[in-house]
Amino acid sequence: MLGALVLLAQCCKGAESDSAVSKNGRFKVEAIALVPGSHGPSPFRYRWSERRPGGGYGEISSFEVTYASTAHFHMRLFVSPTGNGFLVQSSIATSDLIFYTPSGEKLYTVDSVVTGSERVVSADGATLELTDLKDLGPAKPAAVWKLFLPLGRGTGGAAELLKPPKPAELEPHVSKLDDDDPRVREKAVDAIVAMGSAAGEAIEKEIGRAGSAEARGRMMHILKKIQLKTRGHAHPHRNLLLLAAALSHPDEAIAAVARERLRAVLPREATPDAAWVESHLDRLRWDDERQAYR
């Protein structure tokens, strides 16, 4: 079923499997009930897939979560159109709202919220509006707030994330990753992760040069931590789906940065808007030397 919103089950039936697809049709998540009909504990496998060029979807990753609650079961899924993950709204999870990356890391959680309605309020499926009914009284109106799925967070400022990163000086830190002292190694990892997406590109190259499976695994662990910092995106400053989605961000400062970045990285003949990006994305290739797409 297409759409950003899917009702997985009615409470009387217990846990059931279902799936949701991003508004642009590029990304799909399946919530597979491993014990169908369970009223708790309820184990689920989340399977993340991406659309193949020739049609259909190919699985990219999966992870399992067990919900221990025996409360009446309901769940909704909202898939980000930029591929950084999906939001789960559930009555039985430890948090009422959880945004997972495709591999299962938690990017965003909200506790103690009672949502009366959830609806996508942007045409691209990027912005989600929720009405919080918690502690609603006769003289207290319902609180309405928004989530921006491509950043896996509320709609607060994130303009810096979209700007080109400053060059990262990794070598002093990379050399300490093999230090005998675990405290030195930990500080080196923290310093690299703090550099964000600038370090991400350098770490990807280090993975390619790694001489052992252990070294590659260590670098992959660091890269995963960097991508949590950059909201599930490997290169946010040149991620065309993210930049195009940010054009509809409620914060005009973020939308302005996105417009500027699209003009900088797209080919000269391109129209820097979401429609052009969507229709040309699969044919564009990044040129490291020019720092632009061709």
BELKA-V303249 format. One record per backbone hydrogen bond with DSSP energy under -1.0 kcal/mol. CO is the residue of the C=O (numbers start at 1). NH is the residue of the N-H. If there is no record, write none. Layout:
# BELKA-V303249
{{CO NH} {CO NH}}
This chain:
# BELKA-V303249
{{3 21} {10 13} {15 37} {18 31} {20 29} {22 25} {26 51} {27 22} {28 49} {29 20} {30 47} {31 18} {32 45} {35 38} {38 15} {42 67} {43 34} {44 65} {45 32} {46 63} {47 30} {48 60} {48 61} {49 28} {50 58} {52 55} {56 52} {58 50} {61 48} {63 46} {65 44} {67 42} {74 91} {75 8} {76 89} {78 87} {80 83} {85 80} {86 100} {87 78} {88 98} {89 76} {96 90} {97 110} {98 88} {99 107} {99 108} {100 86} {101 104} {105 101} {108 99} {110 97} {114 133} {117 131} {119 129} {122 125} {126 149} {127 121} {128 147} {129 119} {130 145} {131 116} {132 143} {133 136} {137 140} {143 132} {145 130} {147 128} {148 151} {148 153} {149 152} {153 148} {159 162} {168 170} {170 173} {170 174} {171 175} {173 176} {174 177} {176 179} {181 185} {182 186} {183 187} {184 188} {185 189} {186 190} {187 191} {188 192} {189 193} {190 194} {192 195} {193 196} {195 198} {196 200} {197 201} {199 203} {200 204} {201 205} {202 206} {203 207} {204 208} {205 209} {206 210} {212 216} {213 217} {214 218} {215 219} {216 220} {217 221} {218 222} {219 223} {220 224} {221 225} {222 226} {223 227} {224 228} {225 229} {226 230} {227 232} {228 231} {230 233} {235 238} {239 243} {240 244} {241 245} {242 246} {245 248} {246 249} {251 255} {252 256} {253 257} {254 258} {255 259} {256 260} {257 261} {258 262} {259 263} {260 264} {261 265} {262 266} {265 293} {267 270} {271 273} {273 277} {274 278} {275 279} {276 280} {277 281} {280 283} {281 284} {285 294} {287 291} {287 292} {292 287}}
